[in-house]
Amino acid sequence: MALMQMKPKGCSTGAGSLQRHAAAAPSRHPAPVLHSSSRPPLAVTPAVATPERQQLHRTSTEPKLDRVFMAAASSQGAKHSMEDCSCLADLHPAHGVLSSSVSRRGVSVSQQHIAVAAVFDGHAGRQTALAAAEHLPHLMHQGLTGRQRSSTACEDGPSVVVQEPLQPCCALPAAMRSFDTWWAGRRGRDRSGSTAVVGLVHGQELTVGNLGDSVALLARGGGCRRLTVGHRADNAVEMLRVLDAGGELEYDCCGTLRLYRPSDVGRRNGCMFTRSLGDFNFKQPRPLLLCEPHVVQQQLSPLDSFVLLASDGVTDALADDDVMAVAMRALELARNHTSDAQQLAQSAADEVTAAALRGESGDNITAVAVLLDWS
C-alpha cells in the first residue's frame, strides 16, 4: 500500500476507528459541549481566566462537520455499453451498513457515522465493478470494527480477516485485498476488471484510496487539490515495477501505452492500468497488476466544502480546475432555488457529468459529489 499522509497520523491498528463515533443515535447536530446553551457558561472574569478555561471556550465555538450529503450521476457517453458503477453508503458502528446505494442517487450521513463514496470504472465488462460496489462497504465496516462478518451483503460474501479494529488508512486497503481474493474464486470465466476510488469521511477526517485512474478532488478554500495518483502504464514508477515483474509495455494503434503478458505475442489483450480490482489474467500466475491502493488521509476544516470522485470519463475531457469550477458554479446556481443540501449535491454531480459530455468525452462518465455541511 502506498500511503501518503497529509498530516502526521499513525496507521497502526487500534480502537480509534468506528468505535470512536460510538453507537450514538443519528443526530442533526453534535452533542452539546461546555458553554453550549444547554448549561450555564462558566462565571469567569478576564482577570481570573485560566489557560485551561480559555481553551475550553475556544474549543466550544469551533465549527464542526455536522453532516455529509452524497449524490451520484452517470452517463453511458459515447461507449456502446455502461461499465461504470458508483456506491454511496452509511456505516453505523453497531448496526453495519445502514444504507448502500448502487442504484439510488443520494445518501445523507450524520457526523456520528462514517460516509463512504466510491466510483468503479469497469473494463472488459461490468461484473467486477458491480461486485465491488456491492461488497466493499461491508468489508470496510468489518475492518473498522475489528469484527469479521459484522456486516455482509450476502451469506457467502467476502470477509476481512482481522483481530482488532483498523484505522481507516488500513481498513480501506484490507477491504480491497479481501474483495480481490474472494472475487478471484467467484468470477468464473469473467475477465473484467475495474479501477476504484473510495472516500471515507469519518469524524473530521477524509481518507481516500485509489486503484487505476479514477480521481478524487478536494475543494479547499478557493483551490482544487487532487488526492489520487494515476496507476497507468505511462507512470514512470509503475512502469519500472511492471518491467521488474516480467511484464512488457508497448504502444497500441491509438498511441496508448499498454501492459502485456510475455505470452501475448499477438498483443491482443493489453491493459493500460497497473493497479486494479479483478483483471486476474494479469495477476496469475505472476502479479503484473497489483491490488494495493494509494491511500491519503486529510484532516478536514471549514475551508473544505466539497469532494468530487470521478471516473476518467470526466478528467480525460476536463482539467481538474475546470471540473471543480463546474461543480462549484452548479452549487452556487442551485442555492438560488433550494436550501436542500441533498439537492445541491445532486446538482453538482449532474452538472459535472453534463460538462464532460459537452467536452466530448469518449468514455463512460460518472461523478460523485460529497458536500460537507459545517455547523
N, C-alpha and C positions, 0 to 999 in steps of 0.2 A: 504494500500500500504506500503510495506516495502521499505523504501528509504535509500540508502546508498550514501552519497556524498563524492567524493574523494577530494573535495575542498570546503571551505565554500561558499555556494550559496543558497539563499533562493528559496523556491519552491512556492512562492506566485504568484498570477496572476498579470499580468501587461503587458505593451506594449513591454517588451523585448522579443518578440518571433519572429515569421516570419517577422513582420514589421521591425525588426532590420536590416534585409537584404534588405529592400526596394524593390520596383518593378523595380530594375535595369535590363537592358538588360543583358543576359548572356555574359560573357567575359572570355577570356582565362587567363587574368591577372587582379590582383586587380587594382583599380583606383589609379592614381598617388598620391603620398603623398609629403609633403615638402621634398626638397633635391633630388627629382627624376630628371631624365634628361630632363623632360618637362619644368622645370623652373630653373633659375639660383640658385646656392647654396647661402646660407647666407654668406655675406662677414664678417666673424668674425675671429679675430686672437685669439690664445690661451689666450692672456693677458686680453681680454675683454669678453671672452665667459661666458655667464651666465649659471647657472644650468639648467634653462628652455630651453635654446638653445641646450645645450649638450644633454638633454633628448630627444628633437625633433630629433636630429641627430641619437641617438641610436635607437629610435623607427622606423625611416625610413629604417634602414638596417636590421631589424629583419625579419627572414623568415616568409612567410605567406602560409597558406594552400590554394593552388590555385584551385585544382580540386580533385574530388573523382571518382575513377573508380571502378565499381562493376561488378562482374561476378558470376554466379552460375553453379554448376554441381551436378548431382544426379545419383543414380543407384538404381534399384529395389533390388539389392543384393539377399540374399537367401530367401526372403519372396515371397509368392505366388502372392502378388499384391503390387502396389505402393501407399502409403498413405502419403508420404512427399510432401510438396509444398514449394516453395520459392517465394519471391517477392522483386523486385528492383524498386524503384520509385524516381522520381524527383519532388519535391514540389516547386512550384513557389508562391511567396507571393500573387500576384494579380490574377493569372490565374489558380490556383488549381493544380491538379496533371497533369503535362505535359506529363509524360510517366510513365507507370506502367507495369512492365514486370513480368508476371507469367510464360509465356512460352519462351519468348526471353531470351537470355543468358546474355546480358550485357547492362549496363546503365552507362553513364558518366554524372556527375553533377558538375556544376560550383559552386564556392565558394559563390556566391550571393543567391543560392537556398539552399534547405535542401535535403540531400540524405537520403533515407530510405531503409534499407535492412532488410529482415526478413526470418526466417525459421519456418515452421509449420510442426510438426511431428504428423500426424493423427493416430488415433487408432479406432478400430471398424468401419472402413470406412474412406473415404476421404472428405466427404462433408463439415465438419466443417473447415478443413484446407483450402479447396478451397475457401470457402466463406470468411474466414478471410483474405486470400491473396488478394482477390478482393477488399474488403471494408476498411480494416484498414488504408491504406494510405490516403484515402479520409476523414476518421474520424479524423485522426491526423491533416490534414490541417484545418478542421473546428475548432478543439480545439486551434491550434496555432494562427489562425487569429481571433478567437472570433466571427466568422460568421457562424451560423448554416446553414448547407446545402450549404456552399460556394463551395464545391466540392463533387460530388456523383458519384457512379458507375452506378446507375440506379434510376429511378423516385421514386420507393418505397424502396430505400435503407435506411440504418440506419443513424441516425444523433446524434450529440453531443449537449446536452442542455448546452449552455454556454452563459454567459453575457458579457465577455470580454476576450481578448487573454490570453491563459495559457502558462506558462513556459513549456518547453519540458518535464520536470520531472513530470508534472501534466497532460499534454495533452496526453501522452502515456497511462497511466492507465485509463484515462477518455475514450479514444478510445476503449480500450479493454472491459471496462464495458458496454459501449454503444452497441458495437457489440454483446456481450453475451446476453444482454436484448432483442435486436432485433431478434437475431437468435433463442432464446427460443420460440418466436411466429411464426417463419417461417420454422422451421426444419421439421414439420410434424411428421412422425414416426421415423425419423433418430435418432439414438442413438450414433452417433460418437462424438468424442472429439478430441482435439488437444493440444499439447504443443505449446509454442511460444517463440521465442527470436527475439526481434526487436531492431535495432540500428538506431539512427538518428545522422547524422553529420550536425551540424548547426554552422556556423562560424568556430571557432576553439575549439568547444566543442563536445564531444561524449556523448550521452545519450543511455543507454541500459536498456531494461526491459525484464523480462522473467517469464514465467509460465511453470512449469514442469522441464524437464531435458535437454532441448536443451541449448547449451552453446554459449558464446561469449568470444573470446580470443583476447588480445591486445599484439602486438609485440612492446615492449618499449626497446630501446637500444638493448642489446643482450638477453633480457629476455622475458618471456611469462607470462602474467597475466590473470587469469580467472576473468571475471567481473560478472558472474552469480552465482546464488545459486540453487542447485538441490532441487526441490519440489517433493520428493518421500516419500513413507510411512516410509522408514527407516531413514529419517531425524528426529532427536530427537525432535526438536521444533515443526515440523509439526505433528509428532506422538501424542504429548500431545494435540495439538489443535483438531485433529480429534477425539480423545477419549473423550475430553470435549464436543464435538458437538454431541456425541452419536454414532459415528462410531465404527466399530470393525475391528481389524487388525489380519491377520492370514497368515501364510506362505503357498504358493501353492505347488504343487508337484515338482516344479523346484527349490524351495528354495527362491522364491521371495516374499517379504512381500507385501501384498495387503490390500487395504481398502474394507470393505464390509458394506452394509446396514444391520441393525439388522434383517430385514425381509428376508434377503437372507440366509435362513437356509442351503440350499444345497450348498452354496458357489460357485454359477455358474457365477456370474457377479462381479468379483473383479477389482479394479483399483489400479495400482501401483503408480499413481500420486496423489498429494494432491492439486494441483492448475492447472487449465486448462481452455481452451475455450470449450464450449459445455458440454458434459457429464452430461446432466440435470437429469439423474436418480440419480446422487449423489448430486444434488443441490436442489431438490424438493422432499418432502416438507421442509426438513431441509438441510441447506448448509453444507454438509460434505466436498465438494470441493469448493475452492474459485477461483475467477477471479481477484484477487488483485496481480499484478506483483511485483517482487523485482526490484527496479529501482536504477541505479547507474549513476552518472554524472562524467565525466572525462575531465579536461582541457587538450587539446592536445598540443603537442610541436613537433619540428622536430625530437625528439627521437622516436616519434610514427610513424611508417611507414605502419602499416598493421593491419587490424582487420579481424578475421575469425569468422563467425557464422556457427554452425554445429548442426545437429541432433545427437542423442545418437548413431546412427549407426556408426558415426565416433569415438566418445570419448569412447564408450564401447570397441572398438578394439584397440585404440591408446591412450597413455598418452598425456596430454596436451603439454608437451615439445616436444614430438615426432611429434605431429600434426604440431606444429609451425615450427619445424626443416624441415619437409617435404615441407611446404609451402614456406619457405624462400629459400630452396635449389632449388625449382622449379622456383622461381623468378630469382635466380642467373643464372641458366642454360638458361632460356628464354631470358635474356638480351644479351646472346651471339648471338641471332638470330634476335631480334627485339627490337626497341625502343618504340613500340606502347604500351602505358600503359594499354589499354583495353585488349590487347592480353596477357600482363604479368599477369593481374588479373585472366584472364581465365585459364592460365597455372597453377596458384596456386590452383584454385578451382578444376580443373581436376585432378591434381596430389594428392591432399588430398583425393579425392574420390577413386582414384585408390589404394592409400596406405591402405585405410580402407578395400577395397575388398581383397587386399593381406593379410591383417591382419585377414581374415576370419570373418569379421563382419557378424552376423546373422540377420541383420535388414536392412531396407531401409537406404540409405545413401544420405545425402545432405550436401553440403558445399557452403557457400557464401564467396567470397573473396572481401575485401574492401581495395583498395590500395589508400593511402594518398599521394598526389602529392604536395610537398612543393616547393616554389619558393623563 
